[in-house]
Amino acid sequence: MKVLILAGGFGTRISEESHLKPKPMIEIGEKPILWHIMKTYSHHGFNDFIILAGYKQHVIKEWFKNYFLHTSDITFDFSGGEQKMIVHQKHAEPWKVTVIDTGLNTMTGGRIKRAREYVGDEPFMLTYGDAVGDININELVEYHKSHGKIGTVSVYNFGQNKGVLDIDKNGSVKAFREKSDLDGDLINIGFMVFKPEIFDYIDGDGTTFEKEPLNRLVSEGQLNSYLHKGFWQCMDTIREKEKLEKLWNSGNCPWKRWD
């Protein structure tokens, strides 16, 4: 089963770094967050990736092209009058990676539809290139197969990040308390699975996937949710990047399930 990763947006809310590179290439522990996401899928046995690139897509292509340079010791030998490159301690992931330039201003639905020829007539997984979690991918896929609908989205209770006021119908404050996980709404965190029929729900480049296609699936009773109760964190801001970096460096990184 192929894994599609949305990686084409401008990342304006983290422009401190995204003015130089696509947001999925912003690093956590000296590796792009895209790499962390792919390692999660690979840990569960899924190694065929389609990267839906757009903004500064060349950065993604060049990073994978030079993967050995990023992960191995290299000797550059000029002593014979020409350049020789010797790669030591090769470390290669068992990945097949297709990077598609889906356009600079294409919306999320349009990016997904442009991958149709690479996906073919089979179910596929889909996620965003800016969030990590310890999702049990195999369990997610089995759940998707069990209900038979076109789509499955992973949902998560992100909680509330401020103090909470209990207010009655007249506007009187009855209590002020600290946040609780019960205060948050369930949100779509990516890590989705779809049958190929989903492509027919997307009109073209101007389609926002999270609007018309998903709403139509809902109205037709063709979308189920998979509740994730573990760790999940997006990286929309520098503060969130620093939070993920701190977790990675702590030695107790909750999304790292690989050796």
C-alpha positions in Angstrom: 0.0 0.0 0.0 1.4 3.4 -1.0 1.7 6.3 1.4 0.9 9.8 0.0 2.4 12.7 2.0 1.2 16.3 1.4 4.3 18.4 1.3 3.6 21.3 -1.1 2.3 24.2 1.1 4.0 27.5 1.8 4.2 27.0 5.6 3.6 30.7 6.3 3.0 30.2 10.0 6.6 29.0 10.4 8.1 31.4 7.9 11.2 31.9 10.1 12.4 28.6 8.5 10.0 28.0 5.6 11.3 30.9 3.6 14.4 28.7 2.9 12.8 25.3 2.5 9.4 23.5 2.5 7.9 23.0 5.9 8.3 19.1 5.7 12.1 19.7 5.3 12.4 21.6 8.6 14.6 19.5 10.8 13.9 17.8 14.1 17.1 16.3 15.5 19.0 17.1 12.3 16.5 15.1 10.1 13.5 16.6 8.3 10.2 16.1 9.9 9.3 14.4 6.6 11.9 11.7 7.5 10.4 11.2 10.9 6.9 10.6 9.4 8.3 8.2 6.8 10.2 6.3 9.6 6.9 5.8 11.4 5.2 4.2 8.3 8.3 2.2 7.6 8.4 0.8 11.1 5.0 -0.7 10.3 6.2 -2.2 7.0 5.0 0.5 4.6 7.9 1.7 2.4 6.4 3.0 -0.9 6.0 6.8 -0.6 4.6 9.4 -2.9 5.6 13.0 -1.8 3.1 15.6 -3.1 5.5 18.5 -3.4 5.0 22.1 -4.6 6.7 25.0 -2.9 10.5 24.7 -3.2 10.0 21.1 -4.4 13.6 20.9 -5.6 14.8 20.9 -2.0 13.0 17.6 -1.3 14.3 16.0 -4.5 17.8 17.0 -3.8 17.7 15.8 -0.3 16.7 12.3 -1.4 19.1 12.3 -4.3 21.9 13.0 -1.8 20.6 10.6 0.9 23.9 8.8 1.2 25.7 12.1 1.7 23.4 12.8 4.7 23.7 9.4 6.3 27.2 8.0 5.6 30.8 8.8 5.9 32.2 10.0 2.5 35.8 10.1 1.1 36.4 12.5 -1.8 39.6 11.4 -3.5 41.1 13.9 -5.9 44.6 12.4 -5.8 44.4 10.8 -9.3 43.5 14.0 -11.0 39.8 13.3 -11.0 37.1 13.2 -8.4 36.2 9.9 -6.8 33.6 9.5 -4.1 33.7 6.5 -1.8 30.7 5.9 0.5 31.5 4.2 3.8 29.1 2.5 6.2 26.2 2.8 3.7 22.9 3.1 5.4 19.9 3.0 3.1 16.2 2.9 4.1 14.1 0.2 2.3 12.1 3.0 0.7 10.8 3.7 -2.8 10.2 7.5 -3.0 8.4 9.3 -5.8 8.4 13.1 -5.6 5.7 14.8 -7.6 5.8 18.5 -8.4 2.0 19.1 -7.9 2.2 22.9 -8.6 2.9 26.0 -6.5 -0.6 27.1 -5.8 -2.5 23.8 -6.0 -4.9 23.1 -3.2 -4.7 19.9 -1.1 -7.3 18.0 -3.1 -5.6 18.9 -6.4 -2.3 17.7 -5.1 -3.9 14.4 -4.2 -5.6 14.0 -7.5 -2.3 14.6 -9.4 -1.0 11.4 -7.8 -3.8 9.2 -9.3 -1.6 7.7 -12.1 1.0 6.7 -9.5 -1.5 5.2 -7.1 -3.5 3.1 -9.6 -6.5 1.1 -8.6 -5.6 0.3 -5.0 -6.3 1.7 -1.6 -3.7 4.1 -0.3 -2.7 6.0 2.9 -2.5 9.8 3.1 -1.1 12.2 5.7 0.3 15.7 6.2 4.0 16.4 6.1 4.1 18.5 9.2 3.0 16.3 12.2 4.3 13.2 14.0 2.7 10.7 16.2 2.9 7.1 17.5 -0.1 6.0 15.5 -0.4 2.2 15.1 -0.5 2.2 11.3 -1.2 -1.5 11.0 -4.2 -1.2 13.3 -5.5 1.8 11.4 -5.3 -0.1 8.1 -7.1 -3.2 9.5 -9.8 -0.9 10.9 -10.2 0.7 7.5 -10.6 -2.7 5.8 -13.1 -3.8 8.4 -15.8 -1.2 7.8 -15.7 -1.2 4.0 -16.2 2.6 3.5 -14.3 4.8 1.1 -12.3 6.7 3.8 -10.9 6.6 7.3 -9.4 9.6 9.1 -7.5 9.5 12.3 -8.9 11.7 15.0 -7.4 13.0 18.2 -8.4 14.9 21.3 -5.9 17.7 21.3 -7.2 19.1 24.6 -7.4 22.7 25.6 -4.2 24.8 26.0 -5.7 27.5 28.2 -7.4 27.8 31.5 -11.1 26.9 31.3 -14.1 28.8 32.5 -17.4 27.1 33.3 -20.1 29.7 32.4 -23.9 29.3 32.9 -26.5 30.4 30.4 -26.7 33.9 31.9 -23.0 34.5 31.5 -22.0 34.0 35.1 -18.6 32.4 35.7 -19.2 29.4 37.9 -15.6 28.0 38.0 -12.2 28.6 36.6 -10.0 25.5 36.3 -7.0 24.2 34.6 -7.3 22.5 31.2 -8.4 18.9 30.9 -8.1 16.5 27.9 -11.9 16.3 28.1 -12.1 19.9 27.1 -10.9 19.5 23.6 -12.7 18.6 20.4 -11.7 15.7 18.2 -9.6 16.9 15.2 -8.5 15.3 12.0 -4.7 14.6 12.4 -4.1 13.0 9.0 -2.9 9.4 9.0 -5.8 8.6 6.6 -6.7 5.6 4.4 -8.8 5.8 1.3 -10.1 3.6 -1.5 -9.2 4.8 -5.0 -12.8 6.0 -5.5 -11.8 9.1 -3.5 -10.2 10.5 -6.7 -13.6 10.9 -8.2 -14.6 13.2 -5.4 -11.9 15.8 -6.3 -12.7 18.2 -9.1 -9.2 19.6 -9.8 -6.4 21.8 -8.6 -8.7 24.3 -6.9 -10.3 21.7 -4.6 -9.5 21.8 -0.9 -9.6 18.2 0.2 -10.8 19.0 3.7 -13.9 20.7 2.4 -15.9 19.4 -0.6 -14.5 15.8 -0.9 -14.6 15.0 2.8 -17.9 16.7 3.4 -19.4 14.7 0.5 -18.1 11.5 2.0 -19.7 12.4 5.3 -23.1 13.2 3.6 -23.0 9.8 1.9 -22.0 7.9 5.0 -18.7 6.9 3.5 -16.2 8.2 6.1 -15.2 6.6 9.4 -12.9 7.8 12.1 -10.1 6.0 13.9 -9.5 7.4 17.4 -5.8 7.8 18.3 -5.2 8.0 22.0 -1.4 8.2 22.1 1.0 11.0 21.1 0.5 13.5 18.3 1.9 16.9 17.6 1.8 19.2 14.6 4.6 21.7 13.7 2.9 24.9 12.7 5.1 27.3 14.6 8.7 27.7 15.8 7.4 27.1 19.4 6.0 23.7 18.3 9.2 22.9 16.4 11.2 23.6 19.6 8.9 21.4 21.6 9.5 18.5 19.2 13.2 19.1 19.2 13.3 19.0 23.0 11.4 15.7 23.0 13.7 14.2 20.4 16.8 15.3 22.4 15.4 14.0 25.7 16.0 10.4 24.8 12.3 9.7 25.5 10.8 10.6 22.2 7.1 9.4 22.1 6.8 9.0 18.3 10.1 7.2 17.8 9.1 3.5 17.7 11.9 2.4 15.4 15.4 1.2 16.5 
